[in-house]
Amino acid sequence: MGAGSGRFAVPLGMTIGVEPSEQMATKARNRGVSVVRAVAERLPFPDAAFDCVLMVTTICFVDDVLETFREACRVLKPQGCVVVGFVDRESELGQEYKRRSASDVFYKDALFVSAREVGKYLAEAGFHEVFFKQALIAGALPSMIQDGFGKGSFVVAKGLK
């Protein structure tokens, strides 16, 4: 979901994406991603169609995070997984984006959520065994990745259906 330009989808082997912006969808298609114009809250796919749903810097741009996660759960096969990468609203970077969002072309419409909220929404949508990894940790090497959340600005949550 949120194929965007395909920048993350292509290196991660994602071949199908959802993108509401025609401009971004065109960029993703040019990178080899098959893109469907739609929104995350109303996916045009049958139940149990995918093994994995990937969302990287997507949830801050959807209208309803919980409904987005419910749709992800619906289109996943049993034992499928959702992987959600996002900037934690409670992190230093999340606070910086919030401060400058009014003047930032990219983030002016973004609504950041906290890692705790993401965990709550994933569980409410039907995911279990949710775990977190974090990166962009102040004072650590840029390549440092740690379990959990609360120290890193970029968080990845994984949940199983």
DSSP file (Angstrom, degrees, kcal/mol; ACC not computed):
  #  RESIDUE AA STRUCTURE BP1 BP2  ACC     N-H-->O    O-->H-N    N-H-->O    O-->H-N    TCO  KAPPA ALPHA  PHI   PSI    X-CA   Y-CA   Z-CA
    1    1 A M              0   0    0      0, 0.0    55,-0.5     0, 0.0    18,-0.1   0.000 360.0 360.0 360.0 153.8    0.0    0.0    0.0
    2    2 A G        -     0   0    0     16,-0.7    54,-0.3    53,-0.1    17,-0.2   0.963 360.0-179.0  59.6  51.6    1.1    3.5   -0.5
    3    3 A A    >   +     0   0    0     15,-2.8     3,-2.3     1,-0.2     6,-0.4   0.779  12.8 172.8 -56.8 -27.3    3.4    2.5   -3.4
    4    4 A G  T 3   -     0   0    0     14,-0.3    24,-0.6     1,-0.3    -1,-0.2  -0.281  69.4 -20.9  54.6-133.3    4.5    6.1   -3.8
    5    5 A S  T 3  S-     0   0    0     22,-0.2    -1,-0.3    -3,-0.1    26,-0.2   0.506  90.7-111.1 -84.6  -5.0    7.4    6.3   -6.2
    6    6 A G  S <> S+     0   0    0     -3,-2.3     4,-2.3    -4,-0.2    -2,-0.1   0.460  78.5 132.5  87.6   1.9    8.3    2.6   -5.8
    7    7 A R  T  4 S+     0   0    0      1,-0.2    -3,-0.1    -4,-0.2    -4,-0.1   0.866  81.8  26.3 -56.6 -41.2   11.5    3.5   -4.0
    8    8 A F  T  > S+     0   0    0     -5,-0.3     4,-1.3     2,-0.1    -1,-0.2   0.822 117.8  60.2 -90.2 -35.5   10.9    1.1   -1.2
    9    9 A A  T  4>S+     0   0    0     -6,-0.4     5,-2.7     1,-0.2     4,-0.2   0.910 101.8  51.9 -61.0 -45.4    8.7   -1.4   -3.0
   10   10 A V  T ><5S+     0   0    0     -4,-2.3     3,-1.8     1,-0.2    -1,-0.2   0.946 109.8  45.2 -63.2 -52.7   11.3   -2.4   -5.7
   11   11 A P  T 345S+     0   0    0      0, 0.0    -1,-0.2     0, 0.0    -2,-0.2   0.788 113.6  52.9 -63.5 -23.6   14.3   -3.2   -3.5
   12   12 A L  T 3<5S-     0   0    0     -4,-1.3    -2,-0.2    -3,-0.1    -3,-0.1   0.372 117.3-112.7 -92.5   5.4   11.9   -5.2   -1.2
   13   13 A G  T < 5 +     0   0    0     -3,-1.8     2,-0.5     1,-0.3    -3,-0.2   0.662  61.4 154.0  77.9  16.5   10.6   -7.3   -4.1
   14   14 A M      < +     0   0    0     -5,-2.7    -1,-0.3    -6,-0.2    -2,-0.1  -0.678  16.8 176.7 -80.7 126.3    7.0   -5.9   -3.9
   15   15 A T        +     0   0    0     -2,-0.5    19,-3.1     1,-0.1     2,-0.4   0.626  62.3  53.4-105.5 -17.5    5.5   -6.2   -7.4
   16   16 A I  E     +a   34   0A   0     17,-0.2     2,-0.3    -7,-0.1    19,-0.2  -0.968  64.9 173.6-122.8 135.7    1.9   -4.8   -6.7
   17   17 A G  E     -a   35   0A   0     17,-2.7    19,-2.7    -2,-0.4     2,-0.4  -0.951  26.1-138.5-139.5 160.3    1.2   -1.5   -5.0
   18   18 A V  E     +a   36   0A   0     -2,-0.3   -15,-2.8    17,-0.2   -16,-0.7  -0.965  29.7 163.5-116.0 133.9   -1.7    0.8   -4.2
   19   19 A E        -     0   0    0     17,-2.1    19,-0.2    -2,-0.4    20,-0.1  -0.926  28.9-162.5-153.9 123.8   -1.3    4.5   -4.7
   20   20 A P  S    S+     0   0    0      0, 0.0     2,-0.5     0, 0.0    19,-0.1   0.760  74.5  82.0 -78.3 -23.0   -4.0    7.2   -4.9
   21   21 A S     >  -     0   0    0      1,-0.2     4,-2.7    17,-0.1     5,-0.2  -0.718  64.5-157.1 -87.9 121.8   -1.7    9.8   -6.6
   22   22 A E  H  > S+     0   0    0     -2,-0.5     4,-2.4     1,-0.2     5,-0.2   0.885  94.0  55.5 -63.2 -37.9   -1.4    9.4  -10.3
   23   23 A Q  H  > S+     0   0    0      2,-0.2     4,-1.5     1,-0.2    -1,-0.2   0.929 113.1  40.1 -61.1 -45.8    2.0   11.2  -10.3
   24   24 A M  H  > S+     0   0    0      2,-0.2     4,-2.4     1,-0.2    -2,-0.2   0.889 112.5  56.4 -70.6 -38.9    3.5    8.8   -7.8
   25   25 A A  H  X S+     0   0    0     -4,-2.7     4,-2.7     1,-0.2    -2,-0.2   0.899 105.3  52.4 -59.6 -40.6    1.8    5.8   -9.4
   26   26 A T  H  X S+     0   0    0     -4,-2.4     4,-2.3     2,-0.2    -1,-0.2   0.913 108.7  49.9 -62.0 -43.3    3.5    6.7  -12.7
   27   27 A K  H  X S+     0   0    0     -4,-1.5     4,-0.8     2,-0.2    -2,-0.2   0.918 112.2  47.6 -61.3 -43.3    6.9    6.8  -11.0
   28   28 A A  H ><>S+     0   0    0     -4,-2.4     5,-2.3   -24,-0.6     3,-0.8   0.911 110.5  51.5 -65.3 -41.9    6.3    3.4   -9.4
   29   29 A R  H ><5S+     0   0    0     -4,-2.7     3,-1.9     1,-0.3    -1,-0.2   0.903 104.9  56.7 -61.2 -40.0    5.1    1.9  -12.7
   30   30 A N  H 3<5S+     0   0    0     -4,-2.3    -1,-0.3     1,-0.3    -2,-0.2   0.738 105.6  52.4 -63.6 -21.4    8.3    3.3  -14.3
   31   31 A R  T <<5S-     0   0    0     -4,-0.8    -1,-0.3    -3,-0.8    -2,-0.2   0.381 129.7 -96.6 -93.4   2.1   10.2    1.3  -11.7
   32   32 A G  T < 5S+     0   0    0     -3,-1.9     2,-0.4     1,-0.3    -3,-0.2   0.562  78.3 136.7  99.1   8.8    8.3   -1.9  -12.5
   33   33 A V      < -     0   0    0     -5,-2.3     2,-0.7    -6,-0.1    -1,-0.3  -0.763  53.5-132.4 -91.2 132.6    5.6   -1.9   -9.9
   34   34 A S  E     -a   16   0A   0    -19,-3.1   -17,-2.7    -2,-0.4     2,-0.4  -0.761  33.8-161.4 -80.9 115.7    2.1   -2.8  -11.0
   35   35 A V  E     -a   17   0A   0     -2,-0.7     2,-0.5   -19,-0.2   -17,-0.2  -0.861  16.9-161.6-113.0 134.1    0.0    0.0   -9.4
   36   36 A V  E     -a   18   0A   0    -19,-2.7   -17,-2.1    -2,-0.4     2,-0.8  -0.942  25.0-127.2-107.4 128.3   -3.7    0.1   -8.6
   37   37 A R        +     0   0    0     -2,-0.5     2,-0.3   -19,-0.2   -19,-0.1  -0.673  63.9 106.1 -77.7 111.3   -5.2    3.6   -8.0
   38   38 A A        -     0   0    0     -2,-0.8     2,-0.3   -19,-0.2     5,-0.1  -0.951  65.2 -99.3-167.2 177.4   -7.0    3.3   -4.7
   39   39 A V  B >   -B   42   0B   0      3,-0.5     3,-1.5    -2,-0.3   -20,-0.1  -0.838  30.3-118.1-113.2 155.8   -6.8    4.2   -1.1
   40   40 A A  T 3  S+     0   0    0     -2,-0.3     3,-0.4     1,-0.3    31,-0.1   0.758 110.6  60.4 -64.4 -27.4   -5.7    2.0    1.8
   41   41 A E  T 3  S+     0   0    0      1,-0.3    -1,-0.3    30,-0.1     2,-0.2   0.629 114.1  35.2 -77.9 -12.1   -9.1    2.1    3.6
   42   42 A R  B <  S-B   39   0B   0     -3,-1.5    -3,-0.5    29,-0.0    -1,-0.3  -0.641  79.4-170.9-141.0  78.6  -10.8    0.5    0.5
   43   43 A L        -     0   0    0     -3,-0.4     2,-0.8    -2,-0.2    -3,-0.1  -0.543  21.4-140.9 -78.2 134.1   -8.6   -2.0   -1.2
   44   44 A P        +     0   0    0      0, 0.0    -1,-0.1     0, 0.0    -2,-0.0  -0.208  68.5 102.5 -88.1  45.4   -9.8   -3.3   -4.5
   45   45 A F  S    S-     0   0    0     -2,-0.8     3,-0.1     1,-0.0    -2,-0.1  -0.912  73.4-107.1-126.9 152.7   -8.5   -6.9   -3.8
   46   46 A P    >   -     0   0    0      0, 0.0     3,-0.7     0, 0.0    -1,-0.0  -0.281  50.2 -80.6 -71.9 164.2  -10.3  -10.1   -2.7
   47   47 A D  T 3  S+     0   0    0      1,-0.2    28,-0.3     2,-0.1    27,-0.1  -0.292 112.6  12.3 -58.4 147.4  -10.0  -11.5    0.8
   48   48 A A  T 3  S+     0   0    0     26,-2.4    -1,-0.2    28,-0.4    28,-0.2   0.841  83.7 135.7  54.6  43.2   -6.9  -13.5    1.5
   49   49 A A    <   +     0   0    0     26,-1.2     2,-0.3    -3,-0.7    27,-0.2   0.694  56.0  48.1 -92.7 -21.4   -5.1  -12.4   -1.7
   50   50 A F  E     -c   76   0C   0     25,-2.6    27,-3.2     1,-0.1     3,-0.1  -0.878  55.1-150.7-130.1 153.1   -1.6  -11.7   -0.3
   51   51 A D  E    S+     0   0C   0     -2,-0.3    30,-2.0     1,-0.3     2,-0.3   0.764  89.6  17.1 -83.7 -30.3    1.1  -13.1    1.9
   52   52 A C  E     -c   81   0C   0     28,-0.2     2,-0.5     2,-0.0    -1,-0.3  -0.999  57.3-157.5-147.4 143.5    2.4   -9.8    3.0
   53   53 A V  E     -c   82   0C   0     28,-2.2    30,-2.7    -2,-0.3     2,-0.4  -0.995  16.9-163.6-120.4 127.1    1.3   -6.1    3.1
   54   54 A L  E     +c   83   0C   0     -2,-0.5     2,-0.4    28,-0.2    30,-0.2  -0.932  11.2 177.3-114.2 131.6    4.1   -3.5    3.3
   55   55 A M  E     +c   84   0C   0     28,-2.8    30,-3.4    -2,-0.4     2,-0.5  -0.954   2.7 179.6-132.8 113.7    3.5    0.1    4.3
   56   56 A V  E    S-c   85   0C   0    -55,-0.5    30,-0.2    -2,-0.4   -48,-0.1  -0.970  76.7 -18.8-118.7 122.5    6.5    2.4    4.5
   57   57 A T  S    S+     0   0    0     28,-2.8    -1,-0.2    -2,-0.5    29,-0.2   0.888 109.7 111.4  46.7  46.4    5.8    6.1    5.5
   58   58 A T    >   +     0   0    0     27,-0.6     3,-2.5    -3,-0.1     4,-0.4   0.758  52.3  67.3-110.2 -42.7    2.2    5.5    4.5
   59   59 A I  G >  S+     0   0    0      1,-0.3     3,-0.7    26,-0.3     6,-0.1   0.726  91.7  64.2 -64.3 -21.1    0.1    5.6    7.7
   60   60 A C  G 3  S+     0   0    0      1,-0.2    51,-2.7    50,-0.1    -1,-0.3   0.603 106.3  46.5 -74.9  -7.4    0.7    9.3    8.3
   61   61 A F  G <  S+     0   0    0     -3,-2.5    -1,-0.2    49,-0.2    -2,-0.2   0.423  91.0  96.1-112.8  -0.9   -1.1   10.0    5.0
   62   62 A V  S <  S-     0   0    0     -3,-0.7     3,-0.2    -4,-0.4    49,-0.1  -0.525  70.1-134.5 -87.4 159.5   -4.2    7.8    5.4
   63   63 A D  S    S+     0   0    0      1,-0.3     2,-0.4    -2,-0.2    -1,-0.1   0.807  95.5  24.3 -79.6 -30.7   -7.5    9.2    6.7
   64   64 A D     >  -     0   0    0      1,-0.1     4,-2.1     2,-0.0    -1,-0.3  -0.870  60.0-172.5-142.7 102.7   -8.2    6.2    9.0
   65   65 A V  H  > S+     0   0    0     -2,-0.4     4,-2.3    -3,-0.2     5,-0.2   0.913  89.1  51.1 -63.1 -44.7   -5.3    4.1   10.4
   66   66 A L  H  > S+     0   0    0      1,-0.2     4,-2.3     2,-0.2    -1,-0.2   0.929 111.6  46.6 -61.0 -46.1   -7.5    1.5   12.0
   67   67 A E  H  > S+     0   0    0      1,-0.2     4,-2.4     2,-0.2    -1,-0.2   0.866 109.8  55.4 -65.2 -34.9   -9.5    1.0    8.8
   68   68 A T  H  X S+     0   0    0     -4,-2.1     4,-2.2     1,-0.2    -1,-0.2   0.924 110.2  45.3 -60.2 -45.2   -6.3    0.8    6.8
   69   69 A F  H  X S+     0   0    0     -4,-2.3     4,-2.4     2,-0.2    -2,-0.2   0.862 110.5  53.9 -68.9 -35.5   -5.1   -2.0    9.1
   70   70 A R  H  X S+     0   0    0     -4,-2.3     4,-2.3     2,-0.2    -2,-0.2   0.915 110.0  47.7 -63.1 -41.9   -8.4   -3.8    9.0
   71   71 A E  H  X S+     0   0    0     -4,-2.4     4,-2.2     2,-0.2    -2,-0.2   0.903 109.9  52.5 -65.4 -40.7   -8.2   -3.8    5.2
   72   72 A A  H  X S+     0   0    0     -4,-2.2     4,-0.7     1,-0.2    -2,-0.2   0.924 110.6  48.2 -59.7 -43.4   -4.6   -5.0    5.3
   73   73 A C  H >< S+     0   0    0     -4,-2.4     3,-0.7     1,-0.2    -2,-0.2   0.902 109.3  54.1 -63.3 -41.2   -5.8   -7.9    7.5
   74   74 A R  H 3< S+     0   0    0     -4,-2.3   -26,-2.4     1,-0.2    -1,-0.2   0.903 109.9  45.0 -60.5 -43.5   -8.7   -8.7    5.2
   75   75 A V  H 3< S+     0   0    0     -4,-2.2   -25,-2.6   -28,-0.3   -26,-1.2   0.527  96.3  96.3 -83.9  -3.6   -6.5   -9.0    2.1
   76   76 A L  E << S-c   50   0C   0     -3,-0.7   -28,-0.4    -4,-0.7   -25,-0.2  -0.631  74.8-123.5 -86.7 143.9   -3.9  -11.1    3.9
   77   77 A K  E >   -     0   0C   0    -27,-3.2     3,-2.5    -2,-0.3    84,-0.2  -0.366  51.0 -72.9 -70.5 160.3   -3.9  -14.9    3.7
   78   78 A P  E 3  S+     0   0C   0      0, 0.0    -1,-0.2     0, 0.0     3,-0.1  -0.352 127.1  17.8 -54.6 137.7   -4.0  -16.8    7.0
   79   79 A Q  E 3  S+     0   0C   0      1,-0.2    -2,-0.1    -3,-0.1   -28,-0.0   0.507  96.9 140.0  70.6   8.1   -0.5  -16.4    8.7
   80   80 A G  E <   -     0   0C   0     -3,-2.5    81,-2.9   -30,-0.1     2,-0.3  -0.243  42.0-135.5 -70.2 168.6    0.2  -13.5    6.4
   81   81 A C  E     -cD  52 160C   0    -30,-2.0   -28,-2.2    79,-0.2     2,-0.4  -0.943   9.3-147.0-132.2 152.6    2.0  -10.5    7.9
   82   82 A V  E     -cD  53 159C   0     77,-2.4    77,-2.1    -2,-0.3     2,-0.5  -0.943  12.3-164.3-110.9 138.2    1.8   -6.7    7.8
   83   83 A V  E     -cD  54 158C   0    -30,-2.7   -28,-2.8    -2,-0.4     2,-0.5  -0.989   7.6-173.7-125.3 121.1    5.0   -4.6    8.0
   84   84 A V  E     -cD  55 157C   0     73,-3.0    73,-2.7    -2,-0.5     2,-0.5  -0.957   5.8-170.2-123.2 115.2    4.5   -1.0    8.8
   85   85 A G  E     +cD  56 156C   0    -30,-3.4   -28,-2.8    -2,-0.5   -27,-0.6  -0.898  24.5 149.7-103.9 131.9    7.4    1.5    8.7
   86   86 A F  E     - D   0 155C   0     69,-2.8    69,-3.0    -2,-0.5     2,-0.6  -0.986  51.3-102.2-156.5 160.4    6.7    5.0   10.2
   87   87 A V  E     - D   0 154C   0     -2,-0.3    26,-0.4    67,-0.2     2,-0.3  -0.821  45.7-123.3 -86.8 120.6    8.2    8.0   11.9
   88   88 A D    >   -     0   0    0     65,-2.2     3,-1.9    -2,-0.6     6,-0.6  -0.506   9.9-143.2 -68.8 122.8    7.1    7.7   15.6
   89   89 A R  T 3  S+     0   0    0     24,-2.1    25,-0.2    -2,-0.3    -1,-0.2   0.819 100.2  54.4 -55.4 -32.8    5.2   10.9   16.6
   90   90 A E  T 3  S+     0   0    0     23,-0.1    -1,-0.3     4,-0.1    24,-0.1   0.509  92.2  95.3 -82.9  -4.4    6.8   10.8   20.0
   91   91 A S  S <> S-     0   0    0     -3,-1.9     4,-2.4    62,-0.2     5,-0.2  -0.321  90.2-106.9 -82.2 167.8   10.4   10.7   18.7
   92   92 A E  H  > S+     0   0    0      1,-0.2     4,-2.0     2,-0.2     5,-0.1   0.919 122.6  46.4 -58.7 -45.2   12.7   13.6   18.2
   93   93 A L  H  > S+     0   0    0      2,-0.2     4,-2.8     1,-0.2     5,-0.2   0.905 110.3  53.2 -66.1 -41.5   12.2   13.4   14.4
   94   94 A G  H  > S+     0   0    0     -6,-0.6     4,-2.0     1,-0.2    -2,-0.2   0.898 110.3  47.5 -59.6 -41.4    8.4   13.1   14.7
   95   95 A Q  H  X S+     0   0    0     -4,-2.4     4,-2.2     2,-0.2    -1,-0.2   0.877 111.3  51.2 -67.2 -37.8    8.3   16.2   16.9
   96   96 A E  H  X S+     0   0    0     -4,-2.0     4,-1.9     2,-0.2    -2,-0.2   0.924 110.0  49.0 -65.1 -44.4   10.5   18.1   14.4
   97   97 A Y  H  X S+     0   0    0     -4,-2.8     4,-0.6     1,-0.2    -2,-0.2   0.900 110.9  51.3 -60.8 -40.2    8.2   17.1   11.5
   98   98 A K  H >< S+     0   0    0     -4,-2.0     3,-0.7    -5,-0.2     4,-0.4   0.915 108.1  52.0 -63.2 -43.3    5.2   18.2   13.5
   99   99 A R  H 3< S+     0   0    0     -4,-2.2     3,-0.3     1,-0.2    -1,-0.2   0.886 120.5  32.2 -61.7 -39.8    6.8   21.6   14.2
  100  100 A R  H >X S+     0   0    0     -4,-1.9     3,-1.0     1,-0.2     4,-0.7   0.322  87.2 105.3-102.7   9.8    7.6   22.3   10.6
  101  101 A S  G X< S+     0   0    0     -3,-0.7     3,-0.8    -4,-0.6    -1,-0.2   0.849  72.4  62.0 -60.7 -35.9    4.6   20.5    9.0
  102  102 A A  G 34 S+     0   0    0     -4,-0.4    -1,-0.2    -3,-0.3    -2,-0.1   0.829 114.9  33.0 -60.9 -31.3    2.7   23.7    8.1
  103  103 A S  G <4 S+     0   0    0     -3,-1.0     2,-0.6     4,-0.1    -1,-0.3   0.394  97.8  98.4-105.4   2.2    5.6   24.9    5.9
  104  104 A D    <X  -     0   0    0     -3,-0.8     4,-1.4    -4,-0.7     5,-0.1  -0.824  59.6-154.5 -98.0 119.8    6.7   21.5    4.6
  105  105 A V  T  4 S+     0   0    0     -2,-0.6     4,-0.2     1,-0.2    -1,-0.2   0.877  94.3  41.9 -57.2 -41.5    5.3   20.5    1.1
  106  106 A F  T  4 S+     0   0    0      1,-0.2     3,-0.3     2,-0.1    -1,-0.2   0.902 124.9  30.9 -77.2 -42.3    5.6   16.8    1.8
  107  107 A Y  T >4 S+     0   0    0      1,-0.2     3,-1.3    -7,-0.1    -2,-0.2   0.322  83.5 104.2-103.7   8.2    4.4   16.6    5.4
  108  108 A K  T 3< S+     0   0    0     -4,-1.4    -1,-0.2     1,-0.3    -3,-0.1   0.816  94.5  34.7 -62.0 -28.8    1.9   19.5    5.6
  109  109 A D  T 3  S+     0   0    0     -3,-0.3    -1,-0.3    -4,-0.2     2,-0.2   0.340  94.2 118.7-104.0   5.3   -1.0   17.0    5.4
  110  110 A A    <   -     0   0    0     -3,-1.3     2,-0.5    -9,-0.1   -49,-0.2  -0.459  45.5-163.1 -76.4 143.9    0.7   14.2    7.4
  111  111 A L        -     0   0    0    -51,-2.7   -49,-0.2    -2,-0.2     2,-0.1  -0.904  16.2-152.0-126.4 100.3   -0.8   13.1   10.7
  112  112 A F        -     0   0    0     -2,-0.5     2,-0.3   -18,-0.1   -24,-0.1  -0.415   7.7-159.2 -77.2 147.5    1.8   11.2   12.7
  113  113 A V        -     0   0    0    -26,-0.4   -24,-2.1    -2,-0.1   -23,-0.1  -0.847  18.7-111.6-121.0 159.7    1.0    8.4   15.1
  114  114 A S     >  -     0   0    0     -2,-0.3     4,-2.2   -26,-0.2     5,-0.1  -0.467  26.0-114.4 -86.8 162.3    2.9    7.0   18.0
  115  115 A A  H  > S+     0   0    0      1,-0.2     4,-2.5     2,-0.2     5,-0.2   0.881 118.4  55.8 -62.2 -38.3    4.3    3.4   18.2
  116  116 A R  H  > S+     0   0    0      1,-0.2     4,-2.3     2,-0.2    -1,-0.2   0.914 107.7  48.5 -60.5 -42.2    1.9    2.7   21.0
  117  117 A E  H  > S+     0   0    0      2,-0.2     4,-3.0     1,-0.2     5,-0.2   0.909 109.4  52.4 -64.5 -41.6   -1.1    3.7   18.9
  118  118 A V  H  X S+     0   0    0     -4,-2.2     4,-2.7     1,-0.2     5,-0.2   0.933 110.2  48.4 -60.1 -45.7    0.2    1.6   16.0
  119  119 A G  H  X S+     0   0    0     -4,-2.5     4,-2.2     2,-0.2    -1,-0.2   0.911 113.0  48.0 -59.7 -43.2    0.4   -1.4   18.3
  120  120 A K  H  X S+     0   0    0     -4,-2.3     4,-2.5     2,-0.2    -2,-0.2   0.932 113.4  47.1 -63.3 -47.3   -3.1   -0.8   19.6
  121  121 A Y  H  X S+     0   0    0     -4,-3.0     4,-1.9     2,-0.2    -2,-0.2   0.899 110.8  51.8 -63.9 -41.1   -4.6   -0.3   16.1
  122  122 A L  H  X>S+     0   0    0     -4,-2.7     5,-2.5    -5,-0.2     4,-0.6   0.936 112.1  46.0 -61.9 -45.4   -2.9   -3.5   14.8
  123  123 A A  H ><5S+     0   0    0     -4,-2.2     3,-1.2     1,-0.2    -2,-0.2   0.921 112.4  50.5 -62.3 -44.0   -4.2   -5.6   17.6
  124  124 A E  H 3<5S+     0   0    0     -4,-2.5    -1,-0.2     1,-0.3    -2,-0.2   0.808 106.7  55.8 -64.7 -29.7   -7.7   -4.1   17.2
  125  125 A A  H 3<5S-     0   0    0     -4,-1.9    -1,-0.3    -5,-0.2    -2,-0.2   0.572 129.6 -92.8 -80.4  -9.1   -7.6   -4.8   13.4
  126  126 A G  T <<5S+     0   0    0     -3,-1.2     2,-0.3    -4,-0.6    -3,-0.2   0.521  80.0 133.8 113.4   7.0   -6.9   -8.5   14.2
  127  127 A F      < -     0   0    0     -5,-2.5    -1,-0.3    -6,-0.2     2,-0.3  -0.627  29.2-174.2 -89.2 149.4   -3.1   -8.8   14.1
  128  128 A H  E     +E  160   0C   0     32,-2.8    32,-2.8    -2,-0.3     3,-0.1  -0.798  59.1  42.0-131.9 176.2   -1.3  -10.7   16.8
  129  129 A E  E    S-     0   0C   0     -2,-0.3     2,-0.4     1,-0.2    -1,-0.2   0.916  74.5-179.8  48.9  48.3    2.4  -11.3   17.7
  130  130 A V  E     +     0   0C   0     -3,-0.2     2,-0.3    29,-0.2    29,-0.2  -0.658   2.8 173.7 -79.9 127.5    3.1   -7.6   17.0
  131  131 A F  E     -E  158   0C   0     27,-2.2    27,-2.5    -2,-0.4     2,-0.3  -0.951  16.6-142.0-135.6 161.1    6.7   -6.7   17.5
  132  132 A F  E     -E  157   0C   0     -2,-0.3    16,-2.5    25,-0.2     2,-0.3  -0.882  10.6-170.8-124.9 148.3    8.8   -3.6   16.8
  133  133 A K  E     -EF 156 147C   0     23,-2.1    23,-2.7    -2,-0.3     2,-0.4  -0.950  16.3-157.4-127.5 151.8   12.2   -2.6   15.6
  134  134 A Q  E     +EF 155 146C   0     12,-3.0    12,-2.4    -2,-0.3     2,-0.2  -0.974  13.9 170.8-135.9 149.1   13.6    0.9   15.8
  135  135 A A  E     +E  154   0C   0     19,-2.8    19,-1.7    -2,-0.4    18,-0.7  -0.792  53.1  64.0-141.7-177.7   16.3    2.8   14.0
  136  136 A L  E     +     0   0C   0      8,-0.4    17,-1.5     6,-0.4     2,-0.5   0.969  68.9 179.6  55.6  56.6   17.6    6.4   13.7
  137  137 A I  E >   -E  152   0C   0      4,-0.3     3,-2.2     7,-0.3    -1,-0.2  -0.779  32.6-110.0 -94.1 125.8   18.5    6.3   17.3
  138  138 A A  T 3  S+     0   0    0     13,-0.7     3,-0.1    -2,-0.5    -1,-0.1  -0.293 101.7  10.1 -57.0 130.5   20.1    9.5   18.7
  139  139 A G  T 3  S+     0   0    0      1,-0.3    -1,-0.3    -3,-0.0     2,-0.2   0.365 108.6 105.5  82.8  -4.8   23.8    9.0   19.5
  140  140 A A  S <  S-     0   0    0     -3,-2.2    -1,-0.3     1,-0.1    -5,-0.0  -0.641  83.4 -85.2-104.0 163.0   23.9    5.6   17.8
  141  141 A L    >   -     0   0    0     -2,-0.2     3,-2.1     1,-0.1    -4,-0.3  -0.351  41.7-116.1 -59.5 145.6   25.5    4.6   14.5
  142  142 A P  T 3  S+     0   0    0      0, 0.0    -6,-0.4     0, 0.0    -1,-0.1   0.784 116.1  54.5 -57.3 -26.5   23.1    5.2   11.6
  143  143 A S  T 3  S+     0   0    0     -8,-0.1     2,-0.2    -7,-0.1    -2,-0.1   0.504  80.9 120.5 -86.2  -3.2   23.0    1.4   10.9
  144  144 A M    <   -     0   0    0     -3,-2.1    -8,-0.4    -7,-0.1     2,-0.4  -0.419  38.6-177.4 -67.4 129.7   22.0    0.6   14.5
  145  145 A I        -     0   0    0     -2,-0.2     2,-0.3   -10,-0.1   -10,-0.2  -0.998   3.0-177.0-127.7 132.5   18.7   -1.3   14.8
  146  146 A Q  E     -F  134   0C   0    -12,-2.4   -12,-3.0    -2,-0.4     2,-0.1  -0.896  29.6-102.6-127.2 156.6   17.2   -2.2   18.2
  147  147 A D  E    S+F  133   0C   0     -2,-0.3   -14,-0.3   -14,-0.2     2,-0.1  -0.382  83.9  12.3 -68.6 154.7   14.1   -4.1   19.3
  148  148 A G  S    S-     0   0    0    -16,-2.5     2,-0.3     8,-0.1     8,-0.2  -0.325  82.7 -92.6  83.7-159.1   11.2   -2.2   20.6
  149  149 A F  S    S+     0   0    0    -17,-0.1   -15,-0.1     6,-0.1     4,-0.1  -0.930  78.0  82.7-150.1 170.3   10.4    1.5   20.3
  150  150 A G  S    S+     0   0    0      2,-0.5    -2,-0.1    -2,-0.3     3,-0.0   0.149  94.9  52.8 115.1 -18.3   10.9    4.7   22.3
  151  151 A K  S    S+     0   0    0     -5,-0.1   -13,-0.7   -60,-0.1     2,-0.2   0.681  95.9  69.0-113.1 -34.0   14.5    5.5   21.4
  152  152 A G  E     - E   0 137C   0    -15,-0.2    -2,-0.5     1,-0.1   -16,-0.2  -0.594  63.1-148.0 -94.2 150.3   14.4    5.5   17.6
  153  153 A S  E    S+     0   0C   0    -17,-1.5   -65,-2.2   -18,-0.7     2,-0.6   0.811  89.5  55.8 -81.9 -32.7   12.7    7.9   15.3
  154  154 A F  E    S-DE  87 135C   0    -19,-1.7   -19,-2.8   -67,-0.2     2,-0.4  -0.905  73.1-175.5-105.7 125.4   11.9    5.4   12.6
  155  155 A V  E     -DE  86 134C   0    -69,-3.0   -69,-2.8    -2,-0.6     2,-0.5  -0.917  14.4-159.3-122.3 143.5   10.0    2.3   13.8
  156  156 A V  E     -DE  85 133C   0    -23,-2.7   -23,-2.1    -2,-0.4     2,-0.4  -0.992   9.4-166.7-122.4 126.6    8.9   -0.8   12.0
  157  157 A A  E     -DE  84 132C   0    -73,-2.7   -73,-3.0    -2,-0.5     2,-0.4  -0.908   0.4-166.9-110.9 139.7    6.0   -2.9   13.3
  158  158 A K  E     +DE  83 131C   0    -27,-2.5   -27,-2.2    -2,-0.4     2,-0.4  -0.994   8.4 178.6-126.1 131.6    5.3   -6.4   12.2
  159  159 A G  E     -D   82   0C   0    -77,-2.1   -77,-2.4    -2,-0.4     2,-0.4  -0.974  18.8-137.8-131.5 147.6    2.0   -8.2   12.9
  160  160 A L  E      DE  81 128C   0    -32,-2.8   -32,-2.8    -2,-0.4   -79,-0.2  -0.809 360.0 360.0-104.1 144.3    0.7  -11.6   12.0
  161  161 A K              0   0    0    -81,-2.9   -80,-0.1    -2,-0.4    -1,-0.1   0.467 360.0 360.0 -79.4 360.0   -2.8  -12.4   10.8
